[in-house]
Amino acid sequence: MQESQESHVSNHLDEVVAAVSLTAPEKTPSKLTQTAVFQPPREKLQLCEEKAKSYSSRHEYKKAIQELVRCVALTRICYGDAHWKLAEAHVNLARGYLQLKGLSLQAKQHAEKAKEILTNAVVPPYDDHAEVFKCSVELFHTLGRASLALQKFKEAAENLTKAETLSKELLQCGRISQEEWMEIQMRTKLSFAQVYQGQKKSKEALPHYQEALEYMETSKGDKSLECLPVLKELAGVEQALGLHDASINHLLQAHLIILKRKPSPEEATLSALCVARAAVTSIAAGRPEHHDVAEQYFQESMAHLKDAEGMGKAKFLSIQDEYCHFLQVTGREECLQIQTLLYGPQDKRTMATQQSMDVLFKAPEMAGKPRQPPKAKPACTGVAQHTAGKS
């Protein structure tokens, strides 16, 4: 444990050292480098903020964190140790850490530092400091997400409640727009859903996922890429609750979004396979009407990889095996059910079909597999693992 903590401290110190200069040392400094060295701190700060946003938008989170660390150092130079802007810089850095797995503790530490700065520097009421209160909303939401990632669910819920309450007050006072409030609600509801789902409380998580999706579709549009993680997590919860129609519909919605952005064959295959597996799980739960959906999307998933080589070919064969197993099991079970109804369980025809199924499941390639169609895998539904998430 001590070694792990020392490693965290060492990594953090490395980042602070990296903040000393904006560019890597060169044998012959370029004109751009020399210009950067003599830039006023506020100009350097603005440049770092822009670079951090650019890296984050391209999902280059490690580079974004380097810039956010520099933003903290430069903000301290520009505004001092007791200014709310420094708290905002720490919140932004905390959000950056949350984008990377395994750095939730650092995120929480920076969010706590931001809280300490705001507590000591700001004394309400501030009639003309809406930005300070917006920073507070982000602070509570970030603390909530960091606590969620560390599986401190009670603490996470408390901070998310503060973020939600404060944002509502800001809306009522006209300090934030309806659009800004919806953006906050969207993120807060999703985080609340993940708090409940992290405690395996799917029933409580469901309405929060539904609200998060509603806000997101209103704000971003129902075909936005940003809807994908919410749709998949929501489908996972619905599947766990036995709401198979809704689960399949949301996975189909996600699949259409993915296809419209011209995905790679691998991405398209995985998306179609998610729908197929959800349909298989529904059939196993007594909903045979989803048989055609399963067949259609098994076939579609294989079609995307029909010309693949290497790992892609291996994936194709794996899906083909899964599909064949599905057809063998569902086809024989349907036949057995019909024969049992027509002739009774002791009729020689019924017993012959039952014996054939028993032989099938005892075959080496079927050994160890359950006597039912394969269930959808957790990866298809994207249920949050509370290690990282979107800001």
Rosetta blueprint (number, residue, H / E / L):
1 M L
2 Q H
3 E H
4 S H
5 Q H
6 E H
7 S H
8 H H
9 V H
10 S H
11 N H
12 H H
13 L H
14 D H
15 E H
16 V H
17 V H
18 A H
19 A L
20 V L
21 S L
22 L L
23 T L
24 A L
25 P L
26 E L
27 K L
28 T L
29 P L
30 S L
31 K H
32 L H
33 T H
34 Q H
35 T H
36 A H
37 V H
38 F L
39 Q L
40 P L
41 P H
42 R H
43 E H
44 K H
45 L H
46 Q H
47 L H
48 C H
49 E H
50 E H
51 K H
52 A H
53 K H
54 S H
55 Y H
56 S H
57 S H
58 R L
59 H L
60 E L
61 Y H
62 K H
63 K H
64 A H
65 I H
66 Q H
67 E H
68 L H
69 V H
70 R H
71 C H
72 V H
73 A H
74 L H
75 T H
76 R H
77 I H
78 C H
79 Y H
80 G L
81 D L
82 A L
83 H L
84 W H
85 K H
86 L H
87 A H
88 E H
89 A H
90 H H
91 V H
92 N H
93 L H
94 A H
95 R H
96 G H
97 Y H
98 L H
99 Q L
100 L L
101 K L
102 G L
103 L L
104 S H
105 L H
106 Q H
107 A H
108 K H
109 Q H
110 H H
111 A H
112 E H
113 K H
114 A H
115 K H
116 E H
117 I H
118 L H
119 T H
120 N H
121 A H
122 V L
123 V L
124 P L
125 P L
126 Y L
127 D L
128 D L
129 H L
130 A H
131 E H
132 V H
133 F H
134 K H
135 C H
136 S H
137 V H
138 E H
139 L H
140 F H
141 H H
142 T H
143 L H
144 G H
145 R H
146 A H
147 S H
148 L H
149 A H
150 L L
151 Q L
152 K L
153 F H
154 K H
155 E H
156 A H
157 A H
158 E H
159 N H
160 L H
161 T H
162 K H
163 A H
164 E H
165 T H
166 L H
167 S H
168 K H
169 E H
170 L H
171 L H
172 Q H
173 C L
174 G L
175 R L
176 I L
177 S L
178 Q H
179 E H
180 E H
181 W H
182 M H
183 E H
184 I H
185 Q H
186 M H
187 R H
188 T H
189 K H
190 L H
191 S H
192 F H
193 A H
194 Q H
195 V H
196 Y H
197 Q H
198 G H
199 Q L
200 K L
201 K L
202 S H
203 K H
204 E H
205 A H
206 L H
207 P H
208 H H
209 Y H
210 Q H
211 E H
212 A H
213 L H
214 E H
215 Y H
216 M H
217 E H
218 T H
219 S H
220 K H
221 G L
222 D L
223 K L
224 S L
225 L H
226 E H
227 C H
228 L H
229 P H
230 V H
231 L H
232 K H
233 E H
234 L H
235 A H
236 G H
237 V H
238 E H
239 Q H
240 A H
241 L L
242 G L
243 L L
244 H H
245 D H
246 A H
247 S H
248 I H
249 N H
250 H H
251 L H
252 L H
253 Q H
254 A H
255 H H
256 L H
257 I H
258 I H
259 L H
260 K H
261 R L
262 K L
263 P L
264 S L
265 P H
266 E H
267 E H
268 A H
269 T H
270 L H
271 S H
272 A H
273 L H
274 C H
275 V H
276 A H
277 R H
278 A H
279 A H
280 V H
281 T H
282 S H
283 I H
284 A H
285 A L
286 G L
287 R L
288 P H
289 E H
290 H H
291 H H
292 D H
293 V H
294 A H
295 E H
296 Q H
297 Y H
298 F H
299 Q H
300 E H
301 S H
302 M H
303 A H
304 H L
305 L L
306 K L
307 D L
308 A L
309 E L
310 G L
311 M H
312 G H
313 K H
314 A H
315 K H
316 F H
317 L H
318 S H
319 I H
320 Q H
321 D H
322 E H
323 Y H
324 C H
325 H H
326 F H
327 L H
328 Q H
329 V H
330 T H
331 G H
332 R H
333 E H
334 E H
335 C H
336 L H
337 Q H
338 I H
339 Q H
340 T H
341 L H
342 L H
343 Y H
344 G L
345 P L
346 Q L
347 D L
348 K H
349 R H
350 T H
351 M H
352 A H
353 T H
354 Q H
355 Q H
356 S H
357 M H
358 D H
359 V H
360 L H
361 F H
362 K H
363 A L
364 P H
365 E H
366 M H
367 A L
368 G L
369 K L
370 P L
371 R L
372 Q L
373 P L
374 P L
375 K L
376 A L
377 K L
378 P H
379 A H
380 C H
381 T H
382 G L
383 V L
384 A L
385 Q L
386 H L
387 T L
388 A L
389 G L
390 K L
391 S L
